[in-house]
């Protein structure tokens, strides 16, 4: 069994199929090309093999296990998510689309910008990752005791509790939900809390509880899968993902890769639903968000340009002028 510098409390591990453990290395000195994926809330370790590298951050607090995993496959890779004990999790796909298969529950795509509640048995499960992609998974695992407490307030938690007691896997909903800006805000608050912060024993559990409450409410009140077909759910997810990730590379090639679809399907499917080309929307969303940030914050123009995906301020200023008829420096801040 590989040795990780984490607590002995059970959490999700990933068995790399076809790679013996003797050929896997665990390192704590993270190479420079992976450091932009590290958050200050927990120690980072890198699991290296000839098939895939996986960056792990795991910490326990007040009965919650907070996990961030980033996968860098060097070839098409099959991994087997595994926990030695039944595991209940609230999962968010931050980047990439992962095709998964849970024992007893069937298969499901976990797409960037979507979330879901899962009960994972200690059986064998599968996930497929494609060569050259980058996949980021953030999840919060909770104990049976927490499930029992939450079941008094939520029928969904009652279902998870029942599956946990039977050691059965399940997707709590038939499809995953779409992440809102508030979800991203809370996840960033959790991941960016330094491990040395004296207040984190108070702040982090509070943010976790709020995130859990918001996702439960969203799942119970507005299950998107009940009113959308697969394509509508896909492109609604992409639309929301763009709005919440404006600082990322959002070209057609990058988005198509993150959602495991062709560029042609991306362009035609998006325009069919939103009556606007995808890149026109990306440009408009970036500039309109920039204008709102200029009006409502004290952030510098250079910082705002970076936040909406323009690394070069001159380019941002030219595009802003072309769109609004005046440079950003002429906006009167509130």
N, C-alpha and C positions, 0 to 999 in steps of 0.2 A: 504493500500500500504506500502510495506517495505521501511524503510528509510535508504538510503546509504549516506555515507559522501562524495558524489561526487557532481559535478556541476549539476544544474537542467537541463542542456541541454540534450535532449533525446539521449539515447544510448541503445544498446541491453541489455535487461534483460532476465532472464530465469525463467519461471514459472515451479515449480516442481509439476508435475501432481500427484494428490492424497495426497498432503501434504498441509494442511491449513496454511496460512501465520502466524497464531497465534502459530504454532509449529516450526517456523523458527527463528533462532537467528543470529544476525549480530554482529560479534566481531572484534575488531581492534588489540587486543593482540593475535598475531598469535602463535599457539602452535608450539613447536620445530620441529615436524615431517613435517611441511609444509614450513619451512623457506627457504629451499634450492630452492623453486620454486618462491621466491620473487625477484624482480628486483628493483634497486634503483630509477627508473624513476618516480614512483608514489606510493602513499599510498596503502597498501594492506588491504583488509578486507576479512573475512571468513564468508561465509553463511553456517550455520550448520542446518542439519535436520536429521531425522532418516533414510532417503532414500539416501541422497547424501550430501557431503560437496563441496562447490565451493569457490575457492580462486579468488578474483577479484582484478585487478588493472586497473584503468581508469583515464585518464587525458585528458584535452583539451588544444590544442596549435595551434594558427593561423588558426582556423576553422576546424582543424582535431581533431578527438577523437581517442586516442590510447588506445586499450584495450588488456589486457592479462587475460585469464580465464583458470584456471586449475580445472578439475572436478575429484572428488574422489567418485565414486558411491559405496555405501555400499550394494546395491542390484540392480538388473536390474531396470533401471529408465528411465521413459519418461519425457523429459523436453520440454517446449514450448518456443522457442525463440520468444521474442516479443519486438517491439518498438512502442511507442505511435504515432510516425510519420514515414512515409516512410524513409528507411535508405539505403544508398549506401555504400558498403564496399569492401575493398580489404582484403581477408581472407587468412591466412596461418595456416595449421594444423601442429603443432610442434610435437605432440605426440599422438598416438592412431588413431583409425579409427572410424568416427562417421557417422552413417546412418541418413540422414536428409530428410525431406520432406517439401518443401516450397509450400504454397498455390499458385495456378496458374502455378507452374513451375515443379511439379513432384518431384521425389526422386533422391538422389545422395549420393554416399559415399565421405566423406571428409577424405582422408587418410594422414597419417603422411608424410611430405615432399612434399605436394602438395599445390597449391594456386589457387585462383579464384576470379573473380569479381562478386559481387552479388548485386541485388536490392531486398530489403526485404520490402514488404508491411506491413501495420499495422494489417494484418489478423492473423489467428492462424497458427502456424508452429509447426513442431515436430522434435525431435532428440532423438535417442535411445542410451543409455549408458549401458554397461554391468558391473555387479558386479565385484569389485576387480581391474578394469582397472584404468589407469590414462590417462586423455585426456587433451591436452593443445591446446588452440586456441588463436592465436594472430591476431587481425584485426585492420585496420585503417578505420574509417568511415569519410565520407566527405559530406559537405553540398550541397544543390542544386546549390548554387552560384559557388562552386568549380566545380561541374559537368558541369555547363554551360560554364565556362572558358575552361575546358579541352576538351569539345566537339568540339572546334575549331581546335584541333590538333588530335583528335582520333575519328574514326567512332564507336569504341566500347563504348566510353563515350557518344556519341549521343544516342546509344541504351539504355544505363542506364538512361539518362535524359528523354527519352520518357517514359520508364517504371515508372520512378519516378513521372512524371506528371500525369500518369494514375493510380498511386497507385497500381501497379502490381509487382509481384515478378518475378525474372528471374535469371537463371545462365547465365552469359555472354557467356560462351562457353559450348559445350555439355559435356565436361569433364574438370577437373581441370588440371593446368599445373604443371610441376615438378620444384621444387625449386633448384636453383644453389647455389654454395658456396657464390657468391656475395650477394644473397638474405639473407642468414644466417648472413653474415658479417654486412649488414646494419641493420637487425633486432636487432642483438646484440648491435650495436652502439646505436640504439634508446632506447632499454630497459635498457642499462647500463649507460645511462646518468643520473647522480644524480639530484634529484629535486632541490638541492642547487647550482648546477653549474650555474655560472653567464652567461656562453656562450650558455646555452641550448636553449634560445629563438632564437638563430641563427642556432646552429648546428642541433637541432632536426628537425625543418621544412625542412632544407636542405636535411637531410638524408631521411625523409619521401618522399619528392618530387623526389629524385633520385630513391628510391625504387619503387615509383609509375611509374616513367618513364621506368624503366627496366622491370617491370612486364607487362606494356602495350606493350612494344616493343616485348617482348618474346611471349605474347599471340597473337599478330597480325602477327608475322613472322613465328612462328613455333608451331602451335597448335598440340600437340602430338596425340590427339584423332582422328585426321583426317587420320593418317597413321598407327595407332597401334590398335590391338584388345585389349579387356579388360585385358587379362592375360599379354600381352606384356607391356601395360601401367603400370600394377601393379608391375611387376618385374623390370622394368626400374626405377620406383619410389623407390622401395626397394634398388636397387643398389646405386642410388644417395643418399638416406637417410643414408645408411651405411657410405659412403664417407664423409658425412657432420656431422656425429654424432659418431665419433670413440671413444669418451670418455664415451659413454653410455654403458650399458649392452647390448650386441649384440648376445646373445645366440639364438639358434633356437626357444626355448620356448618364449623368450621375443619378438622377431621379429614377430613370428606367432601371438602372442596376440595383438601386436600393429596393425597388419593388418587384424585381424579377420579371419584368415585362419588356416587350420590345419598345423602341423609341416610337415606332409607328403607332402602336396601341396607346402609348402614353399621350401622344399628341392628338390623335383623333378622338380617343375616349374622353379626354379632358374637355376638348372644345365642344363635343356633343352635349355634355352636361352643363357646362358653364358659359357657352356661347362666347368664349374668348380663348385665344391661344394661351398655352401654358406659360410661355416666356413673356408674353405681354402682361399676364397676371403677376409673374415674379417681379418684373420691373415696377409695375404699379404698386404692388404691396410694399416693396422696399422703399420707394419714394414717399408713399403716403404714411408709412410707419415712421420714417425719418421726420416728416413734417410734424407728426403728433409728438414725437420725442422732443423736437426743438421747442414746441409750444408749451409742453407740460413738465420739462425737466431742466436742470441746470448743467446737464452733461455737455462736454465740449463738442464742437462740430466734428472734430476728428474721431472722437469716441463714437458718436452717433453713426458716422459713415461706416465705421468698422462693424457696428452692431447690426447694420442692415445689409452687410455683404460687400461693401466697397472698401477694399484695402487702400486704394489711392484716393485721397481727398479731392484732388483736382478732377478726377473722373466723376466722382460723386457730385461735385458742384456743377459740372457741365450738364450732367443728366438731370439734376434737380432743376436747373434753369430752363432746360428744354421742356420739362414736364409742367412746371408751374409758372413759367414766364419771368422768374426772378431768381437770383441766387439764394442759397439758404441763409447767408449772412444778413439778408434784408428782412427775415421773418422777425416780427416783434414778439418777444417771449412774454407769456402771461405772468 
